[in-house]
């Protein structure tokens, strides 16, 4: 079954969000919704998420699931905002608990300020599934980039987050807390074991060389052309490449505000007595 997917691209963070729905029942899921964030002014907005919501409303869809492929380090999530607007349930891989523990300690977050299991409505693991009208969303655990990474398979489409990118850009970094290049290799093998015609939809596209935006590549295309993990690249070679490459990569510009918000499902810090919300920025931690 060929599934119809709508994509929404944020140029500032090179992030792709998706809307998938069952045409027979009108039930829908959103994958990796984005909160607009201006780091210079420290201002947030929801224009990107509103575009998703407006499309849902224009098609008379019922949003059932808000799916996070992982705890993002390069953009802030609009999951909490969408949940408030629609009542949909927020879903993420159960590895989020490990991510929360790590970053609660880093930010010294306690009580209501800390990320907790209750910030998400459903924690999933490899082999789970989510109903979507007459469709089924199958969960594929894909740790390696982060402990919380999962891919979500609907028909012939898999939403793979940052685990793998377009073939000309390669694969995810593994140098964040909880990252593991061996796990990433094994996770990607699970994706590449899907039928060749399966379409893999990524969370980002960086348009190397100035090419046009792309967001999907077939399993066959990835196996034949991915610059990091095409056929013939064994686990040892991949780990060596990934480790050496990660050592040269800069820290994502939004990692500190993003993870503080994203471990809480996109929930911003509570306002203090003055009515002002504050983000913490620990110094010299990355």
FENBEL-V963852 format. One record per pair of residues at least 24 apart in sequence whose ideal C-beta (glycine too) atoms are under 7 Angstrom apart, sorted by the first residue. I is the first residue (numbers start at 1). GAP is how many residues later the second one is. D is the distance in Angstrom with one decimal. If there is no record, write none. Layout:
BEGIN
i=I gap=GAP d=D
i=I gap=GAP d=D
END
This chain:
BEGIN
i=1 gap=154 d=4.2
i=1 gap=155 d=6.4
i=2 gap=153 d=6.8
i=2 gap=154 d=5.5
i=3 gap=151 d=5.2
i=3 gap=152 d=3.9
i=3 gap=153 d=6.0
i=3 gap=154 d=4.6
i=5 gap=152 d=5.8
i=5 gap=196 d=6.5
i=6 gap=49 d=6.5
i=7 gap=208 d=5.2
i=8 gap=40 d=6.7
i=8 gap=43 d=5.8
i=8 gap=44 d=6.0
i=9 gap=204 d=6.2
i=10 gap=24 d=5.1
i=10 gap=38 d=5.5
i=13 gap=61 d=5.9
i=13 gap=62 d=4.2
i=14 gap=190 d=4.9
i=14 gap=191 d=6.2
i=14 gap=192 d=5.3
i=15 gap=60 d=4.9
i=15 gap=188 d=6.4
i=15 gap=189 d=5.8
i=16 gap=186 d=6.5
i=16 gap=187 d=5.9
i=16 gap=188 d=6.5
i=16 gap=189 d=6.5
i=16 gap=199 d=5.0
i=17 gap=35 d=6.3
i=18 gap=141 d=6.2
i=18 gap=183 d=6.2
i=19 gap=33 d=6.1
i=19 gap=36 d=6.1
i=19 gap=37 d=6.8
i=20 gap=134 d=5.7
i=21 gap=40 d=5.2
i=22 gap=110 d=5.5
i=22 gap=111 d=3.0
i=22 gap=112 d=5.4
i=22 gap=113 d=4.8
i=24 gap=109 d=6.1
i=24 gap=110 d=5.3
i=25 gap=108 d=3.2
i=25 gap=109 d=6.1
i=26 gap=34 d=6.1
i=26 gap=35 d=5.0
i=26 gap=36 d=5.5
i=27 gap=35 d=5.4
i=27 gap=37 d=4.9
i=27 gap=105 d=5.2
i=27 gap=106 d=3.9
i=28 gap=28 d=6.0
i=28 gap=33 d=4.1
i=28 gap=34 d=6.5
i=28 gap=35 d=5.1
i=28 gap=36 d=6.5
i=29 gap=35 d=6.3
i=29 gap=36 d=4.0
i=29 gap=38 d=5.7
i=29 gap=103 d=5.7
i=29 gap=108 d=6.6
i=30 gap=33 d=6.4
i=30 gap=36 d=5.3
i=30 gap=37 d=6.9
i=30 gap=52 d=6.5
i=31 gap=36 d=4.8
i=31 gap=38 d=6.6
i=31 gap=121 d=6.7
i=31 gap=128 d=4.7
i=32 gap=36 d=6.3
i=32 gap=37 d=5.7
i=32 gap=171 d=5.3
i=33 gap=33 d=6.4
i=33 gap=44 d=6.5
i=33 gap=45 d=4.2
i=33 gap=46 d=5.9
i=33 gap=49 d=5.6
i=34 gap=41 d=5.6
i=34 gap=44 d=5.7
i=35 gap=41 d=4.1
i=35 gap=42 d=6.1
i=35 gap=43 d=4.2
i=35 gap=46 d=6.8
i=35 gap=231 d=6.3
i=37 gap=39 d=4.9
i=37 gap=217 d=6.8
i=37 gap=220 d=6.8
i=39 gap=214 d=6.8
i=39 gap=215 d=6.4
i=39 gap=218 d=7.0
i=46 gap=32 d=6.0
i=46 gap=35 d=5.4
i=48 gap=30 d=6.8
i=49 gap=29 d=3.7
i=49 gap=32 d=5.6
i=49 gap=33 d=5.8
i=53 gap=29 d=6.7
i=53 gap=32 d=6.0
i=63 gap=25 d=4.2
i=64 gap=24 d=5.8
i=64 gap=68 d=6.4
i=65 gap=24 d=5.9
i=65 gap=26 d=5.5
i=65 gap=65 d=5.9
i=65 gap=67 d=6.9
i=66 gap=24 d=4.8
i=66 gap=25 d=6.8
i=67 gap=24 d=4.8
i=67 gap=85 d=5.7
i=68 gap=24 d=4.3
i=69 gap=80 d=6.5
i=69 gap=81 d=6.3
i=69 gap=82 d=7.0
i=69 gap=90 d=6.1
i=69 gap=92 d=2.9
i=69 gap=134 d=5.9
i=70 gap=75 d=6.5
i=70 gap=76 d=4.8
i=70 gap=78 d=4.8
i=70 gap=79 d=4.2
i=70 gap=91 d=5.0
i=70 gap=92 d=6.5
i=71 gap=25 d=6.0
i=71 gap=28 d=4.8
i=71 gap=75 d=5.8
i=71 gap=77 d=5.1
i=71 gap=188 d=6.4
i=71 gap=191 d=4.8
i=71 gap=192 d=5.8
i=72 gap=186 d=5.8
i=72 gap=190 d=5.3
i=73 gap=103 d=6.2
i=73 gap=179 d=5.0
i=73 gap=182 d=4.4
i=73 gap=185 d=5.5
i=73 gap=186 d=5.8
i=74 gap=178 d=4.4
i=74 gap=180 d=5.6
i=74 gap=184 d=6.3
i=75 gap=179 d=6.2
i=75 gap=183 d=6.0
i=76 gap=181 d=6.5
i=76 gap=182 d=5.3
i=76 gap=185 d=4.9
i=76 gap=186 d=6.6
i=76 gap=190 d=6.8
i=77 gap=184 d=6.7
i=77 gap=185 d=5.0
i=77 gap=188 d=6.9
i=77 gap=189 d=3.6
i=78 gap=188 d=5.6
i=79 gap=186 d=5.1
i=79 gap=187 d=4.0
i=80 gap=185 d=5.3
i=80 gap=186 d=3.9
i=80 gap=187 d=4.4
i=81 gap=185 d=6.5
i=89 gap=32 d=3.8
i=89 gap=33 d=5.8
i=90 gap=30 d=5.0
i=90 gap=31 d=5.0
i=90 gap=175 d=5.0
i=91 gap=29 d=6.9
i=91 gap=30 d=6.9
i=91 gap=31 d=4.8
i=91 gap=33 d=6.0
i=91 gap=39 d=6.7
i=92 gap=28 d=5.1
i=92 gap=31 d=6.5
i=92 gap=56 d=5.8
i=93 gap=30 d=7.0
i=93 gap=31 d=6.0
i=93 gap=32 d=6.9
i=93 gap=48 d=6.6
i=93 gap=55 d=4.4
i=93 gap=56 d=6.2
i=93 gap=57 d=4.0
i=94 gap=29 d=4.1
i=94 gap=30 d=6.5
i=94 gap=31 d=5.0
i=95 gap=48 d=5.9
i=95 gap=51 d=7.0
i=95 gap=52 d=3.3
i=95 gap=53 d=4.0
i=96 gap=24 d=6.5
i=96 gap=27 d=6.6
i=96 gap=52 d=4.2
i=98 gap=49 d=4.4
i=98 gap=80 d=5.8
i=99 gap=47 d=6.1
i=99 gap=48 d=5.8
i=99 gap=49 d=5.2
i=99 gap=79 d=6.3
i=99 gap=164 d=5.9
i=100 gap=163 d=4.7
i=102 gap=75 d=4.7
i=102 gap=76 d=6.4
i=103 gap=156 d=5.2
i=103 gap=160 d=5.2
i=106 gap=176 d=5.9
i=106 gap=179 d=6.1
i=107 gap=153 d=5.6
i=107 gap=173 d=4.9
i=107 gap=175 d=6.4
i=112 gap=158 d=6.3
i=113 gap=156 d=6.3
i=113 gap=157 d=7.0
i=115 gap=148 d=3.4
i=115 gap=149 d=4.7
i=119 gap=145 d=4.6
i=119 gap=146 d=4.0
i=119 gap=148 d=6.1
i=120 gap=145 d=5.3
i=124 gap=26 d=6.3
i=140 gap=50 d=5.8
i=142 gap=45 d=3.8
i=142 gap=48 d=6.8
i=142 gap=49 d=7.0
i=143 gap=37 d=7.0
i=143 gap=40 d=4.9
i=143 gap=44 d=6.1
i=144 gap=28 d=7.0
i=144 gap=30 d=5.8
i=144 gap=35 d=6.7
i=144 gap=36 d=5.5
i=144 gap=37 d=6.9
i=144 gap=39 d=3.9
i=144 gap=40 d=2.6
i=144 gap=43 d=4.8
i=145 gap=27 d=3.8
i=145 gap=28 d=6.8
i=145 gap=29 d=6.2
i=145 gap=34 d=6.0
i=145 gap=39 d=6.1
i=146 gap=30 d=6.1
i=146 gap=32 d=5.8
i=146 gap=33 d=6.4
i=147 gap=31 d=4.3
i=151 gap=40 d=6.3
i=156 gap=41 d=6.3
i=156 gap=42 d=5.6
i=156 gap=43 d=5.9
i=157 gap=42 d=5.1
i=157 gap=44 d=6.1
i=158 gap=33 d=6.6
i=158 gap=36 d=6.5
i=158 gap=40 d=5.9
i=158 gap=42 d=5.3
i=158 gap=43 d=6.9
i=159 gap=42 d=5.0
i=160 gap=31 d=6.2
i=160 gap=40 d=5.0
i=160 gap=41 d=6.6
i=160 gap=42 d=6.0
i=161 gap=42 d=4.7
i=162 gap=41 d=5.3
i=162 gap=42 d=6.5
i=163 gap=24 d=5.8
i=163 gap=25 d=6.3
i=163 gap=28 d=6.9
i=164 gap=24 d=5.6
i=164 gap=27 d=6.4
i=164 gap=36 d=6.4
i=164 gap=38 d=6.9
i=164 gap=58 d=6.4
i=164 gap=62 d=6.8
i=165 gap=37 d=5.3
i=165 gap=39 d=6.5
i=166 gap=36 d=6.4
i=166 gap=39 d=5.8
i=166 gap=48 d=5.1
i=166 gap=51 d=5.8
i=167 gap=50 d=5.6
i=167 gap=54 d=5.8
i=167 gap=55 d=5.7
i=167 gap=58 d=4.1
i=167 gap=59 d=4.4
i=167 gap=60 d=6.6
i=168 gap=40 d=5.5
i=168 gap=59 d=6.3
i=169 gap=37 d=5.7
i=169 gap=39 d=5.6
i=170 gap=56 d=6.3
i=170 gap=57 d=4.9
i=170 gap=58 d=3.7
i=171 gap=57 d=4.4
i=171 gap=58 d=5.7
i=171 gap=71 d=7.0
i=173 gap=73 d=4.9
i=173 gap=76 d=5.8
i=174 gap=68 d=5.6
i=174 gap=72 d=5.9
i=175 gap=71 d=4.0
i=181 gap=57 d=6.8
i=181 gap=58 d=4.4
i=181 gap=61 d=4.2
i=181 gap=62 d=5.8
i=182 gap=53 d=6.6
i=182 gap=57 d=5.8
i=184 gap=58 d=6.9
i=185 gap=50 d=4.9
i=185 gap=53 d=4.7
i=185 gap=54 d=6.6
i=188 gap=41 d=5.5
i=191 gap=28 d=6.9
i=192 gap=27 d=5.8
i=192 gap=30 d=6.3
i=192 gap=31 d=5.4
i=194 gap=25 d=5.1
i=195 gap=24 d=6.7
i=196 gap=24 d=3.8
i=251 gap=35 d=4.6
i=255 gap=31 d=6.5
i=256 gap=25 d=5.2
i=256 gap=26 d=7.0
END
